[in-house]
Amino acid sequence: MRPLTSPDHLSWGRWPARPQQAQHLSFTTDTLPHGPWLPIGNQRSQGDVCLNSTGTLVCTANLNRLIAFDAARGVLTAEAGITLHDILQFIVPQGWFLPVVPGTRYVTLGGAIANDVHGKNHQTNGSFGHHVVALTLRRGNGKTIAASTTQNRDWLHATIGGLGLTGLITQATIKLQRIASGYLQVETVRQKNFDHFLSLSKNSKGFEHVISWVDSTAPATEPGRGWFQRARWSATPGPLAAPGNGPLLSLPFVLPLSAINRPTVWGFNQLWNRLPRPASALTGYQKFLWPLDGIGNWNYVYGPRGFVQFQFVVPQAAAATLLPALMPVAQAAGMSFLNTLKLMGNKKPAGLLSFPRAGISMAIDLPYKGAQTLAALKRMEGMVVGAGGALYPAKDATMAPATFRHAFPQWRSMQKFIDPTITSDFWQRVNT
């Protein structure tokens, strides 16, 4: 099931909109382009990390087979083109779950590794790469490299978070998490401001997941107003199949005009902020982890110009000052209703270029409006850099080379692992 794969090979944000040439693989042994090429999954990245306008995209959607599953130990091996959704359809009924999932379940296994995705539980479970046991890598010269926690570990660490640049991940083995039920116990607290988020986060020990929705229309007197949620898996044995298996509706085409504007954003935020919520509720995993997956192709509401996402992480000590200062800049650029805060843990990054690191991470969606948007992104980038933070490559389309090199100091060590026949628009941009 891959109904959300972008038919025109744009990123999920649909900007930048550059023509792409694609080749679909049917088997892991299919002939690869001579170059320049780039392996891609379901193109749920929101910038240009999954674009290669100077060469060929190698699509892995057909490489979606399960290879092996140890139901006793919770270890699964699958081809890299399988989506996390399809993996969960297989393992959840057997009492297992992926230890880390991003904000959508429609990313591929290979994409989750290449971008070292994180979820609402980084402070307890780290990033996706921390649970990768082994992978097989196919290089452009036809050679195959088997990397694991015991063999060719340097290749494993380079490929986790390696942005698809080390080769085609043909298959991977991951360690799973045992669950007793398909439900989580979710606590919801009205969040007063950013300081309140930091306080609530520090007092959420014992909860695996922590996430906050931020009201983008909040006045300057209440910066960071919103809803704070923390959750833990239900320890009581119960139904493993939770409701909400697929999209309740799906947008069939890109809207001719963006539905995201100041009146609609204001209306949505007012409604979302005022809706009553239970202080504690048993909630199905799909509803809690992926609320936006309930609308297929929700990115189409931004119209033909698309949107950009600005996601960053800053040290906790800097967050209290930076976040209130950054919000007015985003508001002036035309903020959307998708703005979230996450607590990031202290685990050592799993890969050479992994984004997840200690601090507070915020994701802000902005409808793309040309020069106005680009100016706001550049200004916010400067603020994040000044606070000692980093931008997320999987969501980025404008990061300056100096910003990338400062935030990812192991980029030089990464050079020797990059396949000379592979590139991406992102990599060419940050290496100019």
C-alpha atoms as one frame of an Amber mdcrd trajectory, in Angstrom:
protein
   0.000   0.000   0.000   1.676   3.211  -1.184  -1.145   5.616  -2.040   0.781
   8.671  -0.901   3.850   8.347  -3.103   4.340  11.639  -4.937   3.594  10.952
  -8.633   5.725  13.849  -9.846   8.720  13.118  -7.607   8.601  16.316  -5.614
   9.398  16.417  -1.934   6.432  16.421   0.459   6.579  20.200   0.729   6.384
  20.481  -3.078   9.046  23.208  -3.010  11.538  23.548  -4.583   9.724  22.334
  -7.708  12.509  21.124  -9.991  12.069  18.603 -12.834  13.188  15.113 -11.814
  14.045  12.013 -13.822  13.255   8.712 -12.094  14.055   5.026 -12.430  12.054
   2.433 -10.488  13.794  -0.685  -9.217  12.000  -4.033  -9.155  14.828  -6.032
  -7.592  17.886  -5.110  -5.550  20.086  -6.453  -8.371  18.645  -4.173 -11.064
  21.135  -2.069 -12.993  21.871   1.290 -11.396  22.471   4.512 -13.356  26.079
   5.436 -14.046  25.424   8.695 -12.249  24.697  11.106 -10.880  21.900   9.235
  -9.069  20.172   9.253  -5.691  18.208   6.486  -3.954  14.813   7.648  -2.658
  11.948   6.130  -0.690   8.459   7.619  -0.399   9.686  11.237  -0.679   8.247
  12.386   2.633  11.203  14.704   3.210  10.184  18.360   3.006  13.123  20.029
   1.296  15.593  19.047  -1.407  17.404  16.173   0.308  15.329  13.748  -1.792
  15.810  15.649  -5.064  18.460  15.253  -7.754  17.699  17.623 -10.609  21.096
  16.987 -12.243  20.669  13.221 -12.521  18.349  10.303 -11.770  16.225   9.378
  -8.766  16.319   5.647  -8.065  12.950   4.748  -6.541  12.862   1.838  -4.070
   9.089   1.561  -3.530   8.985  -1.898  -5.155  11.706  -3.227  -2.843   9.176
  -3.835  -0.096   9.563  -7.461   0.945   9.840  -8.818   4.474  12.863 -11.110
   4.697  13.010 -12.499   8.241  11.366 -12.046  11.639  12.411 -13.416  15.001
   9.185 -13.209  17.001  10.891 -14.285  20.220  13.618 -11.613  20.196  11.805
  -8.952  18.216  14.292  -8.627  15.358  13.078  -7.940  11.818  14.869  -7.849
   8.463  13.223  -6.276   5.419  14.012  -4.618   2.112  14.589  -0.897   2.394
  11.620   0.190   0.265   8.986  -1.133   2.674   7.090   1.571   4.572   6.922
   1.724   8.347   3.153   1.371   7.923   3.532  -2.011   6.261   6.039  -3.155
   8.876   3.624  -2.209  11.652   0.765  -4.016   9.951   2.847  -7.166  10.307
   4.453  -6.776  13.750   1.775  -5.057  15.880  -0.592  -8.072  15.916   2.357
 -10.064  17.263   2.978  -7.670  20.161   5.874  -5.653  18.731   6.353  -2.034
  17.713   9.027   0.124  16.114  10.980   1.774  18.945  11.117   5.104  17.054
   8.644   6.491  14.505   8.540   9.960  12.885   5.455  12.116  12.378   4.170
   9.919   9.537   4.168   6.155   9.117   4.437   6.417   5.336   8.220   6.758
   5.218  10.309   3.821   4.031  12.714   1.793   6.120  15.627   3.045   4.021
  14.453   6.649   4.311  14.108   6.350   8.085  17.720   5.174   8.266  19.152
   7.649   5.745  17.574  10.592   7.578  17.958   9.024  11.039  14.418  10.056
  11.895  13.279  10.754  15.431   9.919  10.786  17.134   8.197  12.057  20.241
  10.375   9.796  22.393  13.955  10.787  21.617  14.639  11.462  25.280  13.983
   7.776  26.076  14.590   5.792  22.855  16.973   7.934  20.863  16.673   8.055
  17.075  15.792   5.354  14.548  19.460   4.657  13.885  20.043   3.555  17.474
  17.950   0.456  16.735  19.472  -0.554  13.400  21.380  -3.809  13.912  22.654
  -4.334  10.366  22.200  -3.223   6.775  23.376  -4.118   3.297  24.642  -1.371
   1.044  24.979  -1.509  -2.733  27.478   0.899  -4.225  27.420   2.448  -7.678
  30.359   0.290  -8.772  28.320  -2.861  -8.104  30.077  -3.792  -4.876  28.069
  -4.747  -1.810  28.971  -3.816   1.745  27.499  -5.625   4.762  27.576  -3.305
   7.780  26.438  -4.037  11.315  27.167  -3.347  14.958  29.936  -5.967  14.738
  31.150  -5.666  11.117  32.089  -2.555   9.126  30.716  -0.368  11.899  32.144
   2.748  10.285  29.939   2.139   7.241  26.911   1.634   9.478  27.499   4.948
  11.235  28.093   6.760   7.945  24.901   5.383   6.378  22.674   6.158   9.380
  21.778   9.793   8.800  23.919   9.690   5.658  21.179  11.239   3.469  21.333
   8.381   0.950  24.837   9.353  -0.139  26.722   6.172   0.825  24.840   3.883
  -1.573  21.566   2.025  -2.019  20.374   0.407   1.216  18.953  -2.873  -0.077
  17.896  -4.346   3.268  18.166  -3.644   6.972  17.721  -5.409  10.302  16.140
  -3.571  13.228  15.453  -4.326  16.889  11.825  -3.887  17.936  10.017  -2.850
  21.119   7.577  -5.123  22.960   4.065  -3.753  23.608   1.180  -5.231  25.591
  -1.513  -3.192  23.850  -2.074  -0.971  20.842  -3.025   1.890  23.172  -1.126
   4.563  25.050  -2.118   6.374  28.221  -2.021  10.012  27.154  -2.035  12.989
  29.504  -2.902  16.420  28.133  -2.110  19.727  29.850  -2.945  23.241  28.701
   0.416  24.849  28.036   0.711  28.484  29.118   3.951  29.440  27.373   7.412
  28.183  26.421   8.650  28.260  30.001   5.715  26.080  30.973   6.705  23.581
  28.250  10.223  23.355  29.637   8.874  22.849  33.153   6.390  20.175  32.062
   9.060  18.374  30.048  11.429  18.227  33.010   8.643  16.757  35.137   7.619
  14.055  32.662   9.916  11.252  33.769   8.260   7.890  33.343   6.612   9.003
  30.105   8.085   7.746  26.846   6.546  10.337  24.525   6.522  14.123  24.942
   5.091  16.545  22.368   3.572  20.005  22.328   1.358  21.783  19.803   2.014
  25.529  19.755  -0.633  28.110  18.855   0.903  30.176  16.066  -1.601  33.004
  16.630  -0.806  33.468  20.324  -0.135  37.091  21.342   3.291  38.275  22.436
   2.135  38.053  26.045   1.598  34.291  25.714   4.413  32.985  23.468   4.238
  29.220  23.251   0.610  28.874  24.289  -0.831  25.510  23.283  -1.338  21.922
  24.391   1.268  19.658  25.991   0.970  15.874  25.762   2.931  13.064  27.363
   2.245   9.388  26.921   3.368   5.915  27.899   2.377   2.556  26.451  -0.429
   0.881  28.366   1.058  -1.859  30.532  -2.288  -3.649  30.743  -2.650  -6.384
  28.112  -5.292  -5.334  25.636  -6.245  -5.164  21.950  -3.207  -4.820  19.709
  -5.190  -3.504  16.758  -5.973   0.151  17.469  -8.586   2.099  15.470  -7.600
   4.508  12.717  -5.893   2.254  10.200  -5.952   4.547   7.199  -6.823   8.086
   6.018 -10.380   9.168   6.769 -10.282  11.267   3.614  -7.772  12.129   0.921
  -7.296  15.205  -1.223  -7.387  14.087  -4.870  -5.460  17.024  -6.330  -3.384
  20.075  -5.447  -5.690  22.966  -4.620  -5.482  25.775  -7.217  -4.923  28.294
  -4.403  -3.434  27.790  -0.957  -6.019  27.175   1.739  -3.432  28.240   4.317
  -3.758  31.961   4.957  -4.141  34.228   7.957  -7.940  33.848   8.335  -7.855
  30.042   8.076  -4.813  29.719  10.339  -6.388  32.023  12.902  -9.678  30.101
  12.762  -8.013  26.710  13.114  -5.838  27.814  16.016  -8.754  29.369  17.854
 -10.768  26.186  17.452  -7.880  23.888  18.370  -6.967  25.993  21.382 -10.514
  26.019  22.753 -11.498  22.388  22.198 -11.926  20.605  25.537  -9.576  17.680
  26.082  -9.570  14.962  28.721  -6.720  15.247  31.203  -5.999  11.542  30.721
  -7.222   9.128  28.070  -6.420   5.713  26.638  -5.625   6.488  23.000  -4.908
   4.259  20.002  -1.320   4.511  18.776  -2.244   5.741  15.308  -4.362   8.612
  16.576  -1.671   9.778  18.990   1.445   9.236  16.874   0.217  10.305  13.428
  -2.825  12.614  13.578  -2.025  14.077  10.150  -1.985  10.651   8.485  -5.769
  10.775   8.856  -5.798  13.094   5.808  -4.220  11.671   2.676  -2.117  14.166
   0.679  -2.689  16.888   3.274   0.216  18.775   1.703  -2.055  19.605  -1.243
  -3.889  22.237   0.872  -0.895  24.550   0.417  -1.654  24.916  -3.264   0.734
  24.878  -6.241   3.530  26.809  -4.483   3.769  24.292  -1.639   5.293  24.871
   1.782   8.576  24.708   3.643   9.273  23.375   7.089  11.795  24.971   9.391
  12.880  22.442  11.997  15.724  23.045  14.382  17.159  21.928  17.688  18.809
  24.223  20.245  20.322  23.552  23.670  17.763  23.726  26.471  19.621  26.640
  28.059  19.080  28.727  24.909  15.476  27.683  24.208  13.803  29.944  26.771
  15.262  33.036  25.084  15.232  31.937  21.453  11.710  30.540  21.095   9.760
  33.698  22.094  12.041  35.804  19.874  11.692  33.528  16.861   7.898  33.217
  16.859   7.128  36.791  15.680   9.445  36.290  12.706   7.567  33.151  11.687
   4.198  34.817  12.316   5.080  37.693  10.019   6.013  35.210   7.284   2.543
  33.620   7.333   2.603  30.760   9.808   0.520  27.638   9.440  -1.254  25.516
  12.009   1.517  22.898  12.231   3.966  23.946  14.914   5.334  21.435  17.377
   7.871  21.265  20.188   9.797  18.149  21.232  12.176  17.303  24.038  15.392
  15.742  22.739  17.515  13.443  24.892  21.234  13.153  25.572  22.000  10.043
  23.508  25.081  10.248  21.333  24.096  10.742  17.658  23.756   7.393  15.872
  25.368   8.559  12.616  28.072  10.916  11.395  25.493  13.394  10.049  22.613
  12.621  12.430  20.457  15.607  13.327  18.889  14.352  16.606  20.815  15.675
  19.586  20.191  17.026  23.091  17.981  20.076  23.421  14.576  21.365  22.370
  13.401  20.870  18.799  10.725  22.923  17.089   9.102  22.420  13.679   7.355
  25.311  11.921   5.491  25.000   8.625   5.340  28.044   6.363   3.393  28.394
   3.105   5.886  29.271   0.412   5.448  32.891  -0.715   8.697  33.535  -2.534
  11.129  36.228  -1.361   9.137  36.930   1.807   9.467  33.312   2.925  13.127
  33.041   1.975  13.960  36.181   3.940  12.180  34.836   7.026  13.957  31.476
   6.752  17.345  33.191   6.504  16.611  35.378   9.514  15.430  32.415  11.610
  18.478  30.412  10.530  20.727  33.147  11.866  18.872  33.148  15.179  19.206
  29.365  15.540  22.916  29.449  14.675  23.432  32.224  17.210  21.775  30.030
  19.852  24.129  27.132  19.102  21.499  25.094  17.269  21.216  22.983  14.128
  18.738  22.672  11.243  17.288  19.324  10.117  18.547  18.388   6.611  15.468
  16.215   5.917  13.249  19.289   6.235  15.565  21.912   4.777  15.672  23.714
   1.431  17.711  26.856   2.137  20.421  26.145   4.749  23.720  27.919   4.072
  26.879  25.802   3.627  28.500  27.429   6.654  25.492  26.599   8.814  25.609
  22.962   7.767  29.339  22.578   8.363  29.164  24.217  11.768  26.247  22.076
  12.969  27.568  18.840  11.455  31.317  18.975  12.126  31.866  15.366  11.011
  31.020  16.259   7.418  34.706  15.944   6.532  34.843  12.404   7.938  31.751
  11.629   5.860  33.482  12.453   2.573  35.326   9.120   2.282  32.072   7.128
   2.548  30.130   9.024  -0.122  29.570   7.076  -3.324  31.168   9.123  -6.142
  28.210   8.381  -8.442  25.599   9.689  -5.949  24.523  13.243  -5.220  21.463
  15.274  -4.241  20.337  18.858  -4.625  20.826  19.311  -0.883  24.387  17.978
  -0.936  25.366  20.135  -3.897  23.898  23.189  -2.170  25.687  22.782   1.178
  28.986  21.926  -0.506  29.236  25.010  -2.715
